[in-house]
Amino acid sequence: MRPPTIRDVADRAGVSKSLVSLVLRGSDQVRPEKRDAVLRAVRELGYRPNAAARSLSEQRTRTVGVLLNDLRNPWFVDMLDGLNSLLHANGLHMLLADARLNRRTGQDPAGPFLDLRVDGLVVVGTLPDPAALEAVAERIPVVVAGAREPVPSGVDVVAGDDEKGARLVAEHLIGLGHRRIAHIAGYGAVGELRRRSFEATMREHGLADEAVVEPSDMTEEGGYRTTVRLLSRADRPTAVFAVNDIAAVGALSAAEELGLRVPRDLSIVGYDNTSIARLRHVWLTTVDNTSHEVGRRAAHCLLERFEGAGGRGRVQLAAPSLEIRGSTAPPLTD
């Protein structure tokens, strides 16, 4: 059997094709009884609008491309929830792609989205070459979420305030009485901002000589290996601040393997307040980087661009907060 058409819906509802189109577009220029008749016919017939035809007539696909730096990062899940909730409320649908996989295959990360004629693009996380966005931004609105690298003019940036978040961690640990504090650092502009803020806060408290910074790749394995090195030092730290929750989980594993109890023997703090940090057996003190709010703000920026807002790109920073749980405590006294 052939699928039902808009003509079938119009015949069943006893209205014109143009009125059916108005109802399907959500127009408020249709009388309630006519709207109900059309929607009832749609349900009874199982009609689904032809998205391709509608895209041609409206010059829009009602899709938004979302390019993720790394699908494995749980912070992106909450961010995507915030992003999608507002996009969906405005009749838009997300198409996801993994930039890490595209890089591996040598494919242009944004190319497939342009081929699919998406209405806009949200880039999530740190990308190796933000300048590559310039050609894309000349064709469609682009918003960067959760990264702080320089972007082309006209591209909006929405992220957490990484400097403030790192300061919250350092001041919390110092307030508990810790002096030898290590930071498992990350990469990219976000990692650099968190590291610099940690070091500046330690300096302000006269603890520059007690601060230790070790680079990592921001993975669980990287957090584990870095923590093993830190805890093998003669002057091992009494507290560790990891660049994200995933690295902090690796730090927890290293402490357990070396026979140290958290937080009695070692305090550990993460960053991002992901679902991992909220697991009862982890219960990690961490920075809430307002991922859901970052997603909503990114969607709002994109919607404003769709409505014709022009001008230079804006940078919006969401204020973080510290979630104190069970992985931090005052250091043991000698």
GUKOLBA-872325 format. One record per atom (N, C-alpha, C, O): x, y, z. Coordinates in steps of 0.001 Angstrom, whole numbers, padded with zeros to 6 digits, always signed. Layout:
REM GUKOLBA-872325
XYZ ...
REM end
This chain:
REM GUKOLBA-872325
+000844-001206+000000 +000000+000000+000000 +000875+001250+000000 +001924+001289+000642 +000429+002264-000725 +001197+003513-000752 +000994+004266+000553 -000073+004170+001159 +002005+005018+000999 +001857+005809+002222 +000860+006939+002010 +000737+007451+000897 +000140+007338+003068 -000837+008422+002935 -000159+009737+002579 +000975+009995+002982 -000864+010559+001824 -000348+011855+001408 -001113+012973+002090 -002116+012742+002766 -000621+014187+001901 -001297+015344+002476 -002694+015503+001861 -003607+016000+002520 -002859+015084+000600 -004178+015104-000024 -005136+014169+000685 -006307+014506+000866 -004650+012972+001099 -005485+012025+001838 -005933+012628+003167 -007087+012473+003566 -005019+013313+003847 -005356+013940+005126 -006418+015014+004917 -007377+015108+005683 -006239+015821+003873 -007203+016883+003589 -008584+016306+003288 -009594+016822+003768 -008626+015224+002486 -009910+014604+002157 -010580+014031+003396 -011786+014195+003584 -009800+013356+004248 -010370+012747+005460 -010904+013823+006407 -011951+013641+007028 -010188+014937+006517 -010587+015997+007442 -011609+016951+006840 -012209+017750+007558 -011815+016873+005508 -012757+017763+004859 -012268+019194+004771 -013048+020139+004886 -010946+019346+004561 -010367+020688+004466 -009442+020729+003249 -009276+019737+002540 -008851+021892+003030 -007928+022045+001900 -006516+021591+002270 -006177+021480+003448 -005700+021330+001249 -004301+020967+001495 -003559+022105+002188 -002727+021860+003063 -003849+023336+001809 -003149+024468+002424 -003471+024587+003905 -002616+024991+004693 -004688+024242+004290 -005020+024303+005720 -004298+023195+006486 -003863+023407+007618 -004170+022021+005881 -003399+020943+006514 -001963+021403+006747 -001389+021154+007807 -001387+022073+005752 -000011+022569+005884 +000100+023558+007033 +001073+023531+007787 -000884+024425+007171 -000867+025396+008281 -000876+024688+009628 -000132+025058+010537 -001721+023664+009754 -001796+022917+011016 -000470+022230+011320 +000012+022271+012452 +000112+021604+010315 +001370+020876+010527 +002528+021803+010862 +003488+021389+011513 +002443+023066+010417 +003485+024041+010751 +003242+024703+012095 +004048+025520+012540 +002122+024353+012755 +001843+024915+014071 +001267+026311+014027 +001372+027050+015006 +000657+026693+012910 +000094+028040+012780 -001060+028248+013756 -001841+027334+014021 -001152+029467+014286 -002255+029805+015190 -003408+030475+014432 -004313+031037+015049 -003374+030414+013093 -004410+031032+012267 -005504+030032+011855 -006250+030278+010907 -005590+028901+012577 -006558+027854+012247 -007552+027702+013394 -007164+027684+014562 -008827+027595+013058 -009854+027432+014093 -009671+026094+014798 -009280+025117+014159 -009947+026024+016113 -009708+024794+016899 -010369+023557+016313 -009765+022484+016298 -011648+023693+015811 -012327+022498+015314 -011669+021969+014040 -011622+020759+013818 -011156+022889+013194 -010454+022460+011993 -009114+021798+012342 -008728+020786+011757 -008418+022405+013320 -007143+021829+013749 -007350+020415+014274 -006598+019504+013926 -008374+020228+015115 -008650+018902+015680 -008975+017893+014585 -008547+016740+014652 -009742+018329+013563 -010100+017421+012470 -008863+016982+011696 -008742+015816+011320 -007953+017911+011459 -006719+017577+010728 -005851+016626+011552 -005367+015621+011031 -005655+016933+012811 -004804+016085+013649 -005396+014693+013825 -004668+013703+013900 -006732+014626+013890 -007383+013318+013988 -007145+012522+012707 -006874+011322+012762 -007245+013184+011556 -007002+012498+010279 -005554+012029+010177 -005283+010940+009672 -004626+012855+010660 -003208+012479+010650 -002995+011198+011453 -002297+010283+011016 -003614+011149+012645 -003461+009953+013508 -004094+008727+012858 -003491+007654+012830 -005295+008883+012344 -006012+007739+011774 -005299+007171+010549 -005272+005958+010340 -004730+008050+009752 -004060+007606+008520 -002601+007222+008734 -001988+006572+007888 -002044+007638+009892 -000620+007386+010124 +000261+008212+009210 +001329+007776+008780 -000218+009433+008920 +000511+010298+007978 +001774+010872+008611 +001765+011300+009765 +002849+010877+007847 +004091+011529+008251 +004493+012512+007156 +004589+012130+005990 +004732+013797+007525 +005095+014794+006509 +006384+014410+005790 +007272+013794+006378 +006477+014772+004532 +007681+014548+003737 +008701+015615+004105 +008596+016764+003676 +009699+015219+004914 +010667+016202+005415 +011458+016833+004279 +011767+018024+004321 +011787+016040+003266 +012580+016577+002158 +011793+017640+001396 +012333+018688+001044 +010511+017363+001145 +009693+018336+000419 +009511+019602+001242 +009565+020713+000715 +009295+019423+002534 +009114+020594+003397 +010387+021429+003440 +010324+022658+003463 +011546+020766+003452 +012814+021487+003475 +012973+022347+002225 +013463+023474+002291 +012547+021790+001070 +012660+022542-000172 +011760+023771-000158 +012157+024842-000616 +010548+023614+000370 +009600+024728+000354 +009979+025799+001379 +009787+026989+001131 +010518+025380+002529 +010844+026336+003584 +012290+026822+003518 +012654+027776+004206 +013117+026174+002694 +014549+026480+002642 +015223+026223+003991 +016214+026867+004335 +014677+025286+004737 +015245+024885+006031 +015043+023387+006215 +014054+022827+005742 +015981+022737+006905 +015832+021311+007189 +015360+021048+008605 +015030+019914+008953 +015328+022100+009431 +014975+021977+010848 +015864+020970+011576 +015421+020280+012495 +017113+020899+011153 +018102+020049+011827 +019294+020906+012249 +019624+021906+011612 +019923+020483+013334 +021115+021153+013848 +022212+020108+013996 +022022+019090+014661 +023350+020360+013380 +024485+019454+013531 +025176+019681+014867 +025369+020821+015289 +025547+018593+015528 +026287+018677+016798 +027563+017859+016641 +027526+016635+016513 +028682+018558+016653 +029989+017922+016456 +030674+017776+017807 +031078+018768+018413 +030804+016539+018277 +031375+016265+019596 +032852+015945+019488 +033274+015184+018618 +033637+016536+020385 +035071+016253+020378 +035356+014817+020791 +036283+014192+020276 +034559+014291+021721 +034818+012935+022215 +033533+012392+022830 +033099+012862+023881 +032933+011416+022187 +031677+010843+022673 +031835+010138+024014 +030836+009843+024670 +033069+009859+024436 +033282+009106+025676 +033176+009973+026920 +033103+009446+028030 +033167+011287+026761 +033156+012184+027922 +031740+012326+028466 +030868+012832+027759 +031480+011890+029716 +030107+011943+030248 +029588+013363+030458 +028378+013564+030560 +030493+014364+030526 +030016+015744+030672 +029132+016137+029507 +028199+016925+029665 +029423+015591+028341 +028665+015951+027152 +027216+015480+027231 +026341+016069+026597 +026952+014427+028002 +025588+013890+028084 +024641+014927+028668 +023588+015198+028091 +025005+015514+029815 +024158+016534+030432 +024079+017779+029556 +023025+018408+029462 +025190+018134+028915 +025187+019295+028041 +024224+019086+026875 +023462+019986+026522 +024266+017894+026282 +023384+017597+025164 +021921+017599+025587 +021046+017971+024805 +021654+017187+026816 +020281+017196+027322 +019756+018629+027374 +018624+018898+026971 +020585+019547+027874 +020184+020949+027910 +020018+021529+026521 +019083+022288+026265 +020925+021174+025625 +020866+021658+024245 +019612+021147+023546 +018877+021917+022928 +019377+019850+023651 +018275+019233+022913 +016914+019674+023430 +015968+019799+022652 +016801+019913+024741 +015500+020284+025304 +014979+021563+024665 +013793+021658+024349 +015847+022541+024472 +015417+023810+023879 +015258+023696+022365 +014332+024272+021795 +016152+022961+021714 +016017+022775+020269 +014716+022046+019949 +013984+022436+019039 +014435+020990+020702 +013224+020201+020448 +011968+021035+020669 +010994+020917+019926 +012001+021880+021698 +010847+022744+021970 +010586+023718+020833 +009484+024253+020709 +011601+023949+020000 +011460+024855+018868 +011392+024110+017533 +011637+024685+016472 +011057+022823+017609 +010842+022051+016391 +012099+021685+015635 +012046+021459+014426 +013237+021620+016325 +014513+021297+015685 +015029+019952+016177 +014739+019540+017300 +015789+019276+015336 +016320+017950+015667 +017838+017943+015539 +018402+018581+014651 +018497+017204+016447 +019962+017125+016453 +020451+015974+015580 +019848+014901+015536 +021555+016225+014890 +022306+015179+014195 +023707+015173+014800 +024385+016200+014789 +024153+014029+015330 +025426+013949+016049 +026532+013362+015182 +026293+012504+014332 +027751+013846+015419 +028935+013262+014778 +030098+013319+015752 +030186+014237+016568 +030991+012343+015672 +032161+012238+016544 +033373+012804+015805 +033872+012191+014861 +033844+013972+016237 +034981+014612+015562 +036241+013763+015672 +037077+013780+014769 +036386+013019+016769 +037573+012187+016963 +037647+011110+015885 +038719+010830+015348 +036501+010509+015574 +036457+009477+014537 +036730+010085+013164 +037434+009496+012344 +036165+011269+012921 +036390+011931+011638 +037866+012258+011422 +038388+012123+010316 +038535+012691+012503 +039967+013007+012392 +040762+011761+012043 +041711+011815+011260 +040371+010649+012627 +041079+009402+012376 +041017+008996+010905 +041983+008471+010352 +039878+009246+010290 +039688+008850+008900 +040089+009950+007923 +040004+009770+006709 +040528+011094+008460 +040942+012198+007612 +039786+012953+006990 +039973+013702+006031 +038601+012762+007527 +037418+013407+006971 +037213+014795+007580 +037486+015009+008761 +036731+015734+006764 +036380+017056+007278 +035260+016893+008289 +034184+016417+007926 +035473+017276+009565 +034447+017020+010590 +033095+017648+010285 +032058+017042+010552 +033096+018853+009730 +031830+019552+009492 +031254+019276+008108 +030107+019631+007838 +032030+018649+007229 +031594+018428+005856 +030262+017708+005718 +029389+018181+004990 +030077+016574+006399 +028801+015862+006259 +027600+016710+006676 +026522+016577+006097 +027772+017577+007669 +026660+018429+008089 +026283+019417+006988 +025102+019669+006747 +027290+019972+006325 +027007+020894+005228 +026325+020160+004073 +025432+020704+003424 +026751+018924+003824 +026114+018131+002769 +024639+017873+003083 +023802+017817+002181 +024332+017717+004376 +022951+017456+004801 +022135+018734+004947 +020953+018677+005286 +022749+019879+004696 +022080+021176+004727 +021492+021486+006107 +020365+021970+006207 +022250+021208+007165 +021752+021551+008497 +021583+023066+008600 +022250+023829+007901 +020686+023481+009479 +020428+024916+009642 +021507+025609+010467 +021721+026813+010326 +022178+024863+011318 +023222+025438+012161 +024086+024343+012732 +023782+023158+012594 +025185+024750+013386 +026148+023786+013923 +026545+024178+015335 +026848+025339+015609 +026539+023181+016240 +027058+023365+017597 +028283+022478+017738 +028194+021261+017574 +029415+023075+018038 +030666+022341+018221 +030895+022196+019720 +030966+023194+020438 +031011+020960+020196 +031091+020690+021633 +032478+020180+021987 +032914+019142+021487 +033178+020925+022862 +034489+020510+023323 +035603+021067+022459 +035368+021759+021468 +036819+020746+022863 +038008+021288+022210 +038256+020616+020866 +038296+019389+020777 +038420+021416+019830 +038779+020895+018517 +040211+021300+018183 +040658+022364+018612 +040948+020473+017422 +042366+020753+017171 +042600+021991+016311 +043645+022633+016416 +041631+022328+015459 +041823+023455+014548 +040553+024294+014487 +039766+024157+013551 +040342+025177+015495 +039128+026006+015489 +039022+026884+014248 +037919+027261+013851 +040158+027214+013629 +040128+028056+012440 +039365+027382+011300 +038861+028050+010398 +039288+026056+011351 +038563+025327+010303 +037078+025663+010309 +036366+025377+009346 +036611+026274+011403 +035202+026643+011495 +034866+027858+010641 +033696+028129+010371 +035882+028580+010221 +035634+029846+009528 +034808+029655+008264 +033857+030400+008024 +035162+028672+007463 +034425+028434+006221 +032992+028009+006517 +032068+028380+005792 +032808+027233+007581 +031463+026797+007952 +030642+027986+008427 +029484+028143+008041 +031254+028837+009278 +030540+029984+009852 +030116+030987+008792 +029213+031789+009029 +030750+030955+007630 +030339+031845+006541 +029051+031378+005884 +028404+032140+005164 +028674+030115+006131 +027492+029545+005468 +026312+029343+006415 +025160+029541+006028 +026602+028949+007657 +025525+028704+008622 +025938+029220+009998 +027131+029383+010256 +024972+029482+010894 +025324+029892+012256 +026073+028779+012993 +025721+027605+012884 +027113+029162+013748 +027926+028200+014494 +028054+028677+015939 +028295+029856+016198 +027890+027743+016875 +028087+028016+018300 +029061+026979+018839 +028937+025792+018537 +030024+027420+019632 +030973+026511+020292 +030579+026404+021759 +030379+027419+022426 +030466+025184+022263 +030062+024948+023650 +031131+024159+024389 +031599+023127+023908 +031516+024654+025569 +032431+023912+026424 +033881+023993+026023 +034675+023162+026462 +034266+024959+025206 +035659+025150+024812 +035971+026641+024869 +035069+027479+024840 +037276+026962+024950 +037669+028357+025088 +038736+028772+024079 +039358+029823+024236 +038954+027964+023051 +039906+028331+022007 +039386+029537+021224 +038177+029765+021179 +040280+030309+020608 +039826+031421+019754 +038966+030888+018611 +039232+029817+018066 +037928+031653+018254 +037026+031240+017181 +036864+032384+016187 +037151+033533+016524 +036415+032098+014983 +036209+033158+013997 +035161+034168+014450 +034312+033856+015285 +035219+035351+013911 +034228+036381+014205 +032845+035886+013798 +032678+035270+012745 +031870+036161+014635 +030508+035730+014337 +030135+034411+014961 +028976+034002+014889 +031099+033723+015581 +030829+032450+016258 +030673+032707+017753 +031557+033287+018386 +029553+032277+018311 +029312+032440+019745 +029981+031313+020525 +030089+030187+020041 +030428+031631+021741 +031054+030649+022630 +030296+030622+023947 +030057+031666+024553 +029918+029428+024390 +029263+029247+025685 +030044+028193+026455 +030249+027083+025962 +030475+028534+027653 +031287+027600+028444 +031130+027928+029925 +030486+028910+030295 +031726+027095+030754 +031788+027394+032170 +032963+028319+032461 +033883+028434+031652 +032931+028969+033602 +034032+029847+034012 +035111+028976+034659 +035088+028733+035866 +036050+028513+033840 +037053+027549+034295 +037993+028141+035342 +038428+027438+036254 +038306+029416+035216 +039193+030047+036189 +038540+030089+037561 +039180+029787+038568 +037285+030457+037602 +036572+030504+038884 +036434+029113+039475 +036590+028932+040683 +036142+028125+038630 +035975+026759+039126 +037239+026214+039756 +037185+025604+040824 +038391+026426+039105 +039661+025953+039664 +039984+026676+040968 +040527+026073+041894 +039656+027955+041043 +039877+028709+042281 +039041+028137+043432 +039513+028037+044565 +037803+027766+043128 +036938+027171+044154 +037574+025904+044731 +037532+025675+045939 +038155+025097+043865 +038791+023851+044320 +039995+024153+045208 +040111+023618+046311 +040887+025009+044725 +042112+025308+045481 +041770+025907+046845 +042367+025525+047852 +040827+026829+046890 +040480+027464+048155 +039784+026497+049100 +039940+026605+050317 +039023+025560+048565 +038397+024530+049399 +039455+023662+050074 +039396+023416+051279 +040422+023201+049281 +041465+022327+049832 +042360+023082+050817 +042725+022547+051864 +042709+024318+050482 +043518+025129+051402 +042750+025384+052687 +043318+025349+053779 +041445+025644+052548 +040614+025870+053725 +040532+024662+054646 +040354+024807+055856 +040661+023470+054072 +040666+022253+054891 +041996+022042+055605 +042094+021205+056503 +043014+022795+055212 +044326+022670+055838 +045386+022026+054973 +046510+021820+055430 +045058+021706+053742 +046049+021101+052845 +047057+022153+052379 +046705+023307+052136 +048303+021734+052262 +049367+022609+051761 +050037+021994+050523 +050274+022691+049536 +050338+020705+050575 +050920+020013+049424 +049779+019511+048533 +049207+018445+048757 +049477+020311+047528 +048339+020020+046644 +048850+019839+045215 +049604+020664+044699 +048426+018754+044596 +048833+018472+043217 +047659+018685+042275 +046500+018497+042647 +047976+019075+041063 +046949+019245+040022 +047276+018353+038843 +048349+018458+038248 +046338+017466+038508 +046447+016666+037289 +045879+017523+036174 +044662+017668+036052 +046762+018093+035357 +046359+019095+034372 +045878+018457+033080 +046176+017299+032789 +045122+019243+032305 +044629+018792+031021 +045261+019557+029884 +046282+020222+030059 +044656+019462+028725 +045195+020118+027533 +044170+021114+026991 +043046+021200+027484 +044581+021861+025970 +043685+022833+025360 +043511+024060+026234 +044087+024157+027318 +042707+024996+025747 +042500+026255+026464 +041826+026030+027817 +042159+026701+028793 +040879+025086+027881 +040198+024802+029146 +041188+024281+030178 +041207+024753+031314 +042014+023307+029788 +043023+022783+030704 +043991+023858+031159 +044389+023890+032324 +044371+024742+030241 +045303+025821+030570 +044688+026809+031550 +045362+027254+032479 +043427+027157+031361 +042757+028092+032272 +042654+027509+033682 +042877+028219+034663 +042323+026246+033786 +042195+025616+035109 +043563+025536+035792 +043681+025789+036990 +044591+025184+035022 +045934+025093+035608 +046408+026451+036103 +046886+026570+037231 +046280+027473+035268 +046768+028799+035642 +046030+029332+036868 +046639+029957+037735 +044738+029091+036941 +043965+029579+038076 +044364+028853+039362 +044457+029463+040427 +044599+027534+039249 +045074+026771+040415 +046393+027321+040911 +046559+027559+042107 +047336+027528+039999 +048652+028028+040389 +048559+029432+040977 +049244+029741+041953 +047721+030280+040395 +047580+031649+040903 +047008+031652+042311 +047447+032434+043154 +046038+030795+042576 +045436+030732+043905 +046443+030220+044932 +046510+030733+046049 +047215+029221+044559 +048250+028718+045468 +049266+029817+045772 +049711+029963+046910 +049627+030584+044750 +050568+031695+044942 +050005+032728+045914 +050709+033199+046808 +048752+033071+045737 +048130+034084+046588 +048114+033669+048052 +048083+034519+048942 +048135+032377+048299 +048138+031870+049681 +049547+031521+050149 +049717+030885+051189 +050552+031934+049387 +051933+031671+049776 +052336+030225+049665 +053236+029771+050372 +051666+029477+048765 +051925+028036+048661 +052462+027637+047285 +052320+026489+046864 +053072+028587+046598 +053571+028298+045247 +054554+027142+045244 +054546+026326+044323 +055394+027061+046255 +056409+026004+046301 +055800+024640+046625 +056423+023605+046387 +054584+024645+047167 +053933+023378+047530 +053083+022820+046385 +052674+021660+046416 +052822+023654+045381 +051969+023227+044264 +052748+022358+043293 +053880+022676+042930 +052140+021267+042878 +052738+020362+041895 +051748+020193+040751 +050568+019928+040983 +052219+020345+039528 +051362+020182+038357 +051937+019075+037483 +053107+019112+037102 +051106+018100+037174 +051499+017000+036295 +050534+016947+035112 +049321+016935+035319 +051037+016915+033885 +050147+016850+032721 +049509+015469+032579 +050053+014467+033043 +048354+015439+031933 +047691+014163+031649 +046880+014317+030366 +046774+015408+029806 +046314+013204+029914 +045504+013242+028696 +044015+013310+029000 +043193+013136+028101 +043653+013564+030268 +042275+013760+030694 +041438+012490+030632 +040209+012563+030602 +042088+011320+030611 +041376+010046+030628 +041513+009396+032002 +042302+009847+032832 +040751+008346+032235 +040865+007614+033498 +042248+006998+033639 +042855+007074+034707 +042751+006389+032570 +044082+005787+032615 +045142+006849+032868 +046080+006628+033634 +044989+008012+032217 +045937+009101+032442 +045902+009587+033873 +046950+009868+034453 +044719+009692+034457 +044601+010094+035857 +045229+009084+036792 +045861+009450+037783 +045054+007816+036476 +045645+006748+037289 +047175+006815+037254 +047818+006818+038304 +047753+006868+036068 +049215+006867+035939 +049833+008115+036568 +050872+008038+037225 +049196+009249+036365 +049718+010491+036940 +049684+010448+038458 +050623+010894+039118 +048608+009914+039009 +048497+009837+040468 +049514+008875+041062 +050060+009132+042135 +049773+007766+040371 +050807+006834+040841 +052148+007556+040935 +052877+007384+041911 +052478+008362+039925 +053727+009127+039962 +053733+010116+041128 +054732+010251+041835 +052625+010793+041316 +052542+011802+042384 +052694+011171+043763 +053368+011714+044638 +052058+010020+043941 +052084+009382+045257 +053380+008613+045513 +053603+008116+046616 +054226+008519+044499 +055525+007876+044678 +056596+008873+045118 +057720+008482+045431 +056253+010145+045141 +057201+011182+045567 +057456+011086+047058 +056591+010658+047822 +058646+011485+047467 +058960+011503+048907 +058065+012486+049637 +057647+012231+050766 +057769+013613+048994 +056888+014615+049583 +055517+014541+048920 +055017+015524+048372 +054929+013365+048984 +053682+013164+048249 +052617+014153+048710 +052601+014551+049874 +051735+014548+047811 +050691+015504+048166 +049646+014885+049088 +049464+013668+049119 +048979+015732+049823 +047868+015269+050671 +046530+015470+049968 +045498+014996+050443 +046548+016178+048827 +045323+016404+048062 +045649+016459+046581 +046719+016923+046188 +044713+015977+045753 +044872+015983+044301 +043638+016609+043673 +042508+016225+043973 +043871+017577+042799 +042812+018219+042029 +042952+017762+040587 +043915+018118+039908 +041994+016975+040120 +042038+016447+038755 +041278+017369+037808 +040291+017995+038195 +041745+017446+036572 +041176+018368+035597 +039738+018022+035227 +038985+018895+034797 +039346+016754+035390 +037954+016375+035169 +037623+015143+036006 +038501+014548+036630 +036354+014773+036010 +035912+013652+036842 +036501+012333+036382 +036780+011458+037202 +036693+012181+035079 +037234+010916+034571 +038652+010694+035105 +038979+009598+035560 +039490+011727+035049 +040850+011619+035590 +040809+011406+037099 +041658+010706+037651 +039822+012010+037771 +039696+011837+039226 +039375+010388+039581 +039848+009882+040599 +038583+009722+038761 +038290+008299+038998 +039565+007485+038894 +039779+006561+039679 +040420+007822+037927 +041717+007157+037841 +042562+007409+039074 +043277+006518+039534 +042482+008622+039615 +043221+008957+040839 +042699+008141+042023 +043485+007692+042857 +041392+007948+042102 +040807+007131+043170 +041314+005693+043091 +041616+005075+044112 +041405+005166+041863 +041902+003792+041680 +043352+003669+042115 +043732+002689+042756 +044167+004669+041766 +045582+004643+042142 +045740+004676+043656 +046552+003940+044215 +044964+005531+044319 +045050+005629+045781 +044686+004298+046428 +045366+003844+047348 +043627+003682+045954 +043204+002392+046521 +044273+001332+046301 +044577+000557+047208 +044843+001296+045106 +045870+000289+044791 +047098+000450+045672 +047759-000532+046008 +047407+001705+046052 +048581+001966+046879 +048278+001904+048374 +049130+002219+049206 +047058+001496+048702 +046715+001304+050106 +046338+002576+050846 +046363+002603+052076 +045991+003629+050119 +045582+004885+050756 +044061+004995+050762 +043389+004645+049792 +043547+005485+051865 +042098+005647+051986 +041716+007099+051691 +042335+008042+052184 +040683+007242+050877 +040150+008566+050525 +038862+008773+051320 +037966+007932+051249 +038742+009871+052076 +039636+011039+052106 +040610+011070+053299 +041303+012066+053505 +040659+009990+054075 +041493+010042+055284 +042954+010303+054949 +043587+011176+055543 +043493+009538+053987 +044909+009677+053636 +045150+010618+052458 +046242+011168+052314 +044151+010801+051631 +044309+011625+050429 +042955+012191+050021 +041981+011453+049878 +042903+013496+049838 +041696+014140+049316 +041802+014238+047791 +042871+014516+047246 +040667+014003+047112 +040642+014063+045651 +039432+014875+045208 +038319+014683+045698 +039676+015787+044269 +038595+016626+043716 +038599+016483+042201 +039653+016479+041565 +037416+016368+041643 +037270+016314+040191 +036728+017613+039642 +036741+018646+040310 +036250+017542+038410 +035695+018736+037761 +034667+018290+036734 +034941+017400+035928 +033498+018892+036754 +032394+018714+035795 +031108+018197+036439 +030033+018368+035865 +031187+017571+037613 +030001+017035+038284 +029185+016148+037351 +027980+016338+037186 +029856+015187+036750 +029181+014239+035865 +028437+013198+036694 +028535+013179+037921 +027697+012337+036014 +026963+011273+036700 +027911+010345+037444 +027529+009755+038454 +029143+010206+036960 +030137+009370+037641 +030400+009893+039045 +030475+009110+039992 +030539+011195+039190 +030843+011796+040490 +029728+011581+041489 +029960+011605+042698 +028506+011369+040992 +027353+011225+041873 +027063+009781+042251 +026149+009521+043033 +027833+008831+041706 +027665+007432+042109 +028010+007278+043583 +028996+007843+044055 +027208+006521+044306 +027373+006446+045767 +028738+005913+046187 +029297+006368+047185 +029273+004968+045448 +030563+004409+045853 +031737+005282+045410 +032883+005019+045775 +031446+006323+044620 +032471+007297+044234 +032320+008555+045073 +033254+008967+045762 +031135+009166+045013 +030746+010323+045848 +031859+011369+045897 +032399+011711+046949 +032164+011850+044709 +033328+012697+044475 +033021+014177+044678 +032043+014693+044137 +033850+014850+045450 +033803+016315+045493 +034266+016829+044139 +035305+016410+043628 +033488+017742+043561 +033770+018161+042187 +033171+019525+041903 +032334+020013+042662 +033593+020131+040824 +033034+021408+040392 +031856+021141+039462 +031986+020432+038465 +030715+021714+039800 +029560+021639+038914 +029737+022700+037832 +029626+023897+038098 +030008+022257+036632 +030307+023163+035519 +029054+023534+034733 +029140+023977+033588 +027892+023352+035355 +026587+023737+034774 +026440+023279+033325 +026105+024067+032441 +026696+021997+033101 +026674+021488+031731 +025303+021649+031083 +025209+022014+029911 +024244+021380+031838 +022894+021506+031294 +022621+022949+030886 +022051+023197+029823 +023027+023904+031728 +022828+025317+031427 +023663+025750+030217 +023202+026537+029390 +024885+025237+030121 +025719+025541+028952 +025011+025088+027677 +025012+025805+026677 +024403+023891+027712 +023671+023397+026553 +022493+024282+026190 +022281+024593+025018 +021730+024687+027189 +020566+025549+026935 +021002+026903+026364 +020382+027423+025436 +022066+027460+026926 +022536+028756+026419 +023040+028641+024984 +022838+029545+024173 +023696+027522+024675 +024176+027315+023311 +022996+027254+022339 +023040+027837+021256 +021942+026542+022742 +020748+026464+021903 +020122+027843+021731 +019680+028195+020638 +020083+028622+022808 +019499+029964+022749 +020285+030855+021777 +019698+031605+020996 +021617+030763+021836 +022448+031547+020911 +022132+031182+019465 +022011+032056+018607 +022000+029884+019204 +021722+029428+017848 +020357+029934+017382 +020216+030392+016249 +019356+029851+018256 +018013+030313+017896 +018014+031809+017589 +017326+032263+016675 +018792+032569+018359 +018887+033996+018088 +019512+034255+016715 +019074+035151+015993 +020523+033482+016357 +021136+033625+015036 +020137+033262+013936 +020123+033895+012881 +019307+032252+014174 +018288+031886+013188 +017299+033032+012960 +016783+033223+011858 +017050+033793+014040 +016106+034902+013937 +016721+036143+013304 +016059+037171+013167 +017981+036042+012923 +018600+037149+012210 +019570+037976+013014 +020074+038985+012520 +019852+037572+014257 +020826+038318+015064 +022206+038197+014432 +022717+037094+014240 +022792+039322+014118 +024115+039306+013492 +025167+039827+014444 +025005+039751+015662 +026237+040352+013898 +027284+040936+014722 +028342+039949+015123 +028316+038779+014743 +029271+040448+015897 +030389+039630+016354 +029913+038555+017319 +028865+038678+017953 +030716+037494+017413 +030380+036430+018342 +030509+036883+019785 +031322+037748+020111 +029703+036289+020634 +029727+036618+022061 +030287+035443+022852 +030192+034289+022434 +030870+035760+023998 +031353+034726+024918 +030506+034787+026177 +030455+035817+026849 +029844+033691+026493 +029030+033599+027703 +029644+032557+028629 +029872+031416+028225 +029911+032949+029868 +030483+032030+030846 +029475+031776+031959 +029016+032706+032622 +029140+030510+032154 +028218+030130+033224 +028999+029960+034524 +030092+029395+034529 +028438+030448+035616 +029134+030409+036910 +029125+028996+037492 +028057+028399+037631 +030296+028449+037835 +030359+027112+038434 +030124+027165+039941 +030122+028236+040548 +029929+025995+040527 +029822+025886+041983 +030533+024614+042427 +030748+023705+041625 +030895+024551+043691 +031606+023377+044203 +030627+022452+044913 +029905+022872+045818 +030609+021186+044492 +029780+020161+045131 +030669+019358+046080 +031470+018530+045647 +030516+019614+047372 +031362+018939+048361 +030697+017632+048765 +029583+017612+049287 +031419+016532+048508 +030874+015216+048845 +031856+014497+049766 +032361+015084+050723 +032125+013227+049474 +032875+012434+050440 +034318+012172+050127 +034929+011311+050762 +034906+012888+049157 +036298+012577+048792 +037298+013621+049299 +038478+013563+048953 +036841+014560+050107 +037773+015552+050674 +037570+015668+052185 +036458+015553+052700 +038677+015898+052866 +038663+016058+054336 +039972+016716+054732 +040896+016768+053920 +040081+017221+055957 +041358+017793+056409 +042468+016742+056359 +042195+015553+056522 +043703+017161+056136 +044828+016211+056085 +045100+015643+057467 +044790+016260+058486 +045689+014445+057478 +046118+013869+058748 +047239+014704+059351 +048139+015143+058636 +047192+014921+060630 +048276+015655+061292 +049365+014680+061710 +049093+013555+062129 +050615+015144+061586 +051753+014283+061929 +051809+014052+063442 +052698+013353+063927 
REM end
